Amino acid sequence: MKIYSINPASESVNKEYDYMSSETIMELLDQSQNAFEEWRKVDLKEKCDLFKKVATVLRNDKQRYAELMVKEMGKPIKQAIAEVEKCAWTCEVYADRTEDWLRDEIVNADGKEHIVIFQPLGVILSIMPWNFPFWQVFRFAIPSIIVGNTSILKHSNNVPGCALEIEEVFTKAGFPNGVFTSILSSHQNVGILIESDVVQGISLTGSTDVGAKIAELAGKHLKKVVLELGGSDPFIILKDVDIDFVVKNAVFGRTQNNGQSCIAAKRFIVHSSIIDQFGQKFAEAIGNLKVGDPINPEVDIGPMANIGEFELIKSQIDDAKNNNAKFLTGGEVLDQPGYYVTPAVVTNVNSNMRIIKEEVFGPVAPLIAFETEEEAIKIANSTEFGLGASVWSKDEELARRIAINLQAGSVFVNSFVKSDPRMPFGGVKKSGIGRELSKYGLKEFVNVKGLNIYSHN
């Protein structure tokens, strides 16, 4: 069987790849387990130094890595370069902070000495999506590997070239063979890996439906899981805002990565007294974005990543149009090769429309009016998702009060939602289980061991 890497800007084939056989994958799994037995013993400082070398490798070849991302999934080149830079920076953050974050913890109890220590589990399987081909992988791999685990990556078959290049990054940085391994695999072989006694944990970033299936299989085999799933992030705008400031942030918050981000702003909940003014300016700014071939550094919006995502976003737009939603701008399919949809701002929406009740993985921004603080919170929380949220106001105390009452893993006041290696990242409800990044993500795939010492008399 073949994997075809398709350029979504032209619909042409970038390259063909062969699936790995079951035998090859199991050999790589054994290699990863053997590597773990040695890697776990490597001094932490040496591990940290290797990740500093990863940062150097990434920066030295960032243009080539960025161009590969563009060709395989269509993100704008300037955002792809920033993605590589973020991976490198995160390597440095963990290299500088892991010693402190992993420090033994002393507990006062009834014995002579009580210590909490953190030890690696073994081989961790990661299943990663196409939308941030480098960042999603490094966000998982850095903390998991730096604590002493080894990792096998099953990347999306949309981005096989990125998967193999990431493995090569670790090789160039000097990591021992088997510490990080990419496989090109069918879904069936993923199930075999999860069932294997060698795999000690699974991290998945993907859709809620896939996450539920992986969690079910992992639970059957008593494996630890971390799931980072979908989102329908509310972007709450109070009446006292500087509209121009909020519009600027709203544009990037909705259209980053062509709108294909789990933490993109997806529902704009705007005070009724300013919704018309905000909508007009927002639509004008969205309409001025340059749509086209994402390899062009002047382009702001590229294509949807694949034909499936293209057809899905079209069907969600058609549903809104058929139910009398008003498009202030966008929502059109370009008559040219590639999976292009123009970014849209939509009013006259209701909770039965798919662009409200589903996760919209594309640049469509519905506007929803509210009157009171309580109503804004109720609308924001009226979703099965709970990944990120943002609140915009000059009154920081009011914004803080609203933020505390939002059901989300991360809430931002006067900023769009973003991930930062110094802060925990993850969701509640159907947006996920567990946390990535920060000291909390560092300890997801460790044995939190209690060492208890008593006197011998």
Beta strands, then each sheet from edge to edge (+ up, - down):
strand 1: 2-7
strand 2: 12-18
strand 3: 105-106
strand 4: 113-120
strand 5: 123-128
strand 6: 150-155
strand 7: 180-183
strand 8: 199-205
strand 9: 224-228
strand 10: 233-237
strand 11: 265-271
strand 12: 326-329
strand 13: 344-347
strand 14: 364-370
strand 15: 388-392
strand 16: 410-413
strand 17: 432-433
strand 18: 446-453
sheet 1: 1+ 2-
sheet 2: 3+ 4- 18+
sheet 3: 7+ 6+ 5+ 8+ 9+ 17-
sheet 4: 12+ 13- 14- 11- 10- 15- 16-
end
